[in-house]
């Protein structure tokens, strides 16, 4: 591997999601980020310049860069989750571009589920609208710790500081109901590039950094749970070779905490304890490992361990329960069945489960809880109780996104029907 490739591989990765209502300029913003950071090829630039001319657009239509599906380009809307990749010398980025319409709530939940940060776009002419509240609620529900509120189309309100401050105040008034620790506001014009990659000359009243600078410098390492050590076993490695005849390793991703060589660990569900003999990756042995590293761990004692078991620390174990309370986003066109049986997947573990109760449904636009309406259909978000056939080893989603999230699967069609966050 060359030095430059190695440097790229070692770079910090930020995953972020973008949300806004139709015509808020989301696709233009992502196009602008990629265009101004030179993350696209010359022939792509030529192609969109030609397309923009053909369509009679006044400016180069940067939205054409991101609306990948033909149907999206024709309607000028985003309907699927599209993942974009770009990099600057400081960081690598994966953007989940998610649609704004209410019937695509499930797409937004899917795109935002792995994000470290969310960009919420607001049209400066319209201010905080229902979609803004819905997208913010989903970001809060998914425990996204950093939100950048981009107030876009500032060029259409004469770059007015007063309008920016008014929208900021309105958003903060509503945000008091949510749990988002880090919120920043940036006035931008995605069309003209103001404060996106470069600082704006039209808004000298704004003293903060540009959007790209914020994305490059936001601190995300501390968002990971480094206290509760969790290692779900994905694979047992038994090489059938003379050289490694007695090797027995357990492979997976560290889901929380720090594992160190020589430390005592407990294996669940058996409860047997042992010590970490070695921690290895493709590049050799390590003294310690932390999220989200993929490693193989060997133990000093021979314990029967299989896929779905969890390695933790004896004095800090996850909950092991069968009755589980969770928020669920329903993804399927077939409604949730009370008393229905589903398959639940949690880390590398799976079990059968039954829906015991629907506590309430959340109106994603007003954030009101309805205890009377128990019918959960596609794109609905609700609080439910389930019972699993055997205990799962979990933490609350707030504590650890890896060990607090589940998916529900229809046993017969094998479709993923719900995405859950354990309370």
N, C-alpha and C positions, 0 to 999 in steps of 0.2 A: 504494500500500500504506500503510495507516495505521501510525502509530508503534507502536501496541500489537501489530499483526500482525507488523510488522518485528522487534520485540523478541522475539516468540515464535519467529520463523523463525531468528533469530540465536542462540537459546539452545543451550547445550551439550546433546547427546543421549547418554543412557546406555542401552545395550541390555543387558538382563540376562535370565538364564534361571532358572527355578525347577525344582528336582528334589527328589523325596522319594518314599518308597514310598506305597502306597495308604493312605489315612486318616491321613497325617501332617499334614494340614491345609493343603495347598498352596493349594487353591482358596479356603479361608477366609482365608488370609493375603493373597492377592491382592485378594480382596473387601474385606478390612479396609483395605488400603492405599488402595484406590479410594474406599471409603466415608468414611474419616477425612480424606482430602485433598479431599473434596467433588468428586471427579472423575466423579460419576454424576448423572443427572438425577433430579429429585424423583419423576417417575412410575415410574422404575426402582426407587427406594427403596420406594415404595408397593407396587409389584408384588411385590417379594421379601418384604416384611413380610406381605402377604396370603398368598403361597405358603407361607411358613414356618408361618403359623397353620394353613393347610389341612393341612399335612403333620404338624402336631402337634409341631413343633420347639419346644424350650424358649426358644431365643434366635432373633434374626433370623438366618436361615441365609445368611451372606454368600457361601457357596460357590455359591449359586444365581446369583450375578452372573456367574460365570465359566464354569460348566459349560454351554456354549452349545448343544451338541447335545442333542436330546431323549433319545437313548440314554444320554448321559453323566449327564443329570439323574436319569434313572430308576435307573441303577445306582450313582450317587454316585461315579463315577470319571471320570478324564480319559483320553480315548483318542486324541485328535489334538493336534497342536501348535496352540495358539490364541495369537494375538498381541493383546496389550492395549496401549492407549495411555493415558498420563495425564501430567499436568504439574503442577509446583509453581512458585512464582515463581523458583526457582533453576535448574531443569533440566527437560528433557523426557525421558520414559521410554518405552521399548518393552519389554514383558515377553513372553518366549516361555514360555508355560505348557506344559510337556512332561510326558507320562505317565510313571509310575514302573515299570510292569511290564517284565519282561525282553523280552517280545515287541515292545516299542515302543522298543528301544534305538535303532533307526534314526531314530525320530521325535525322540528326545532329541538325537542327533547333529545332525540338521537344525536344530532350534531353537537349539542352543548354538553353531552354527558361526559366527555373526556376533556373539556376545555378548562384552561387555567384562568381565562379572562373572557369577558364578553364586551363587544362593542354594541351599544344600543344607539341607533340613529333616530334623531328627531328632526322633522322638517321645521325650520325656524318660523315658517309662516303659520304652522298649525299648532305647535306646542305639544304638550303632553296629551296623548290621546289613549283610547282604550288599549290599542296594540302595545303602546309603550309600557303600560302597566302590566299587560300579560307577559311580555317578554322579560320584564324585570322580575316578575313573580317566578317565572321559570328559572331564571338565573339564580335567584335566591333559593328556590327549591332544590336546585342541583348543586348548591353550596359552591357556586363560583365566587371566589373571594375578591376578584378585581373586576370592576365595571368601569368602562370609559363611555360616558354619554357624549356622543358627537352631535352637536347641534349644527346640522347641515343646511346648505342653501343660504348661507349668510349673505351671499351676493344679491339675493332677491329681497333682502330686508335692509339694504344699504349698509351692511356690516355693522348693524346697530348693537352697541354694547348694552343698551337698555333692554332690548328684546332678549339677548343672551342671558342677562341676569334674571329677567322675569321667568324664563323657562327653567333656569337652574333652581330658582326658589320654588317653583311649582313642583318640580321633580323631587326635590328634597322633602317637601311637605308630604308627598305620597310615600316616599321611600322609608319614612319612619316606621312603617308597618313591616318592612322587610329586614332581612339580616344580611346586609352586604357591607363588610368592613371597610372596603377601599373603593370609593367612588370618585372619579375625576371628570371634569367637564372641559370639552375643547370646542371652540367655535370653528367650523370649517366650511370650505366650499370644495366639495369633491370634484366638481366640474372644472374649476379653475386651479385647483391644487393648493388653496390657502390652508396652511397649518396641517396638511396631510403628511408630506415628506419634508417640505420646506416651510419655514416660518412665513406668516402672511405679512405683506407690507400694507395691506388694507385694514388691518386690525391692530394698530400699534398699542391700543388699550389693553390687549391681551398679553400678559407677560409670561404665560406658561409655555411649556414645551410643545413641539409638534406631536402629532399622533404617532409617527414612526419612532421618534425619540422615546416616547413613553413606552411603546411596545418593546423597544430594544432594552429598556432599563428597568422595567417593572420587576420587582424581586419575587420569584415564585418558589424558590427552594424551601423557604420556611413554611409553605402551605402543606408540605407533605408531613404525614404523621411519623415522627421519628421516635416516639415514645412506646407505642404498643407494637411489640414485635410479632409479626404474622407472616408465615410462609406456607401458602397452600401448595401441596405437592401436586404437580401436574403429571409427572412421569417418573417411573423408577428406572434407573439406568443400570442394566446388568450386561456388560459386554461379554459375549461368549468367546473370549480370546484367552490364550495362554498368558499373554503379557499382563492382562488385568483380570485374572481369573477370580479373585475374591472381591473385586470392586463392586460396591453397591451404593449408588448415589441417588439423590432425590432432586429432580430438576423442577424449576418453576421461577416465578417472579416474586421478589420480595414485595409484599403488599403493605408492610408497615414496620416501623422500628429499625433497629440495627442488630444484625447477627454478627458475633465475633467468634473466632476460632477459640476453642477451649471453654466456651460458656455453656452452662447447663441449659438444656431445653426440655420441653415436655411435648409428647406426641398425642394429638387428639384424633379419634375418640378413646384410644386405649388408656391414656393417662400415664404411660411409661415415660421415664425420664432417661436422658443420656447427655453426653457432651458433644459439641460440634468438633469433629475431627479435622475436617477441611472444608474450605469454600473455594470452588473453582469456577472459572469462566473459560471461554475459548483461548484467552490470552495467558492462562496460567492461574496459580493460586493467589488468593487474597487473604488479608488478615481480617477484613470485615466487609459486610455488604449491607446496602440500604435500598429503599425504593427509588426507582422502579427497576433495579437491576435484575437481569436474568442470570441465575447461577445454579450450580449443582452443589448440594451440601452432603457430606458424609458424616455419619455419627460413629461414636466409639463402640456402641453396643449394637448387637443384631436385634432389631425390633421389626416386627411385621408391619410394614407401612405400604399403603397403596394410594393411587390417585384419589384425590378428594379429602385425604387426611390433612391436618394442619399442624405445623410445628410452631410452637410459641414458647414463651418463658414461663417457668413454673409459678412465679409470683405475679404474673400479669397475663391472664388468660381471657380469650374472648368469651362472650356469652354462648352457652350451648342450650338452645331451647327449640321446642317444636311449635309453640304458639308465637306467631310473629306478627307485629303491628307494622304496617308500612303505608307510605304514599305510593300510589301507582298511576302511571300514565298508560291508558289503554291504547294499544296500537292497532287492534284488529277490527275489521268491519263487523264481525260477530260480537254481540254484546257479552260482557262478563256474566257468567252464570253463578248465582249465589248457590253454594253447595256443589258447584262444579269442580271436577277433578282436573288438575293440570300438573305439568312437570315443572319443577323449579330448578334453575341453574344458579349456583352461588359460588363464586371463585371457581375452583376446579371440581366442585362437588355438585351432584344432582340428586334430587329426591322427588317422590310424588307428594302432592299437596292438595288440600281442599280449601275452597273459599268459605270461611265461617261467617263473616259479617262484612257489610259495607257500612262504615260509621257515618261518613258524609261525603258529599261531592263538592268540589270547589268550583265556583264560577270563576273561570280564569280571567275574565275581564273586570269583575268588581271585587274579586278575592273573597266574596261571601261564601259561607259554608252552608250547604243545604242538607239537612238530615232527613227530609221527606223524600227527596228524589234519589232513589237508589239504583236507577238504571244507568249503567256505565257502558258507554259506547265509544267508538273510535275517537281519539283526541280528548277524551274526558280525563280529568285528574281527580282521584278520590283517595280517601283513607280507608284501608281495608284490614281485616284480620284473616290470617290463614293458619292452617295447622299442617305441619309437614309429617311425613311418615317416619322420619328419624330426625334427630337433632341436627341443626346446622350450627356452625361455629362462626359467629358474626359479631360485629360492632355496630353501633348506630352509624348511619350514613354521615351524620354531622362530624363524627369522630374520625371516620375513615371511609373515603369514597369507594375504595377497593373491596373492603370486607362488609360494606353496608349496602351494596347494590345487588339486585337479583334480576333475572328475567323469568317470565312465565311462558311456558310453551304448551301449545295444544297437543295432547298425546297422539291424536289421530292424524291431524294434518301436518304435524311437526312445525307449524308456523309459530314464530315468536308473537305472543299476543299482548304482553305487558312488560313494562320496565318499572321496577320497584326500588324505592329507597327506604331502608329500614329505619324506623323511628327509635 
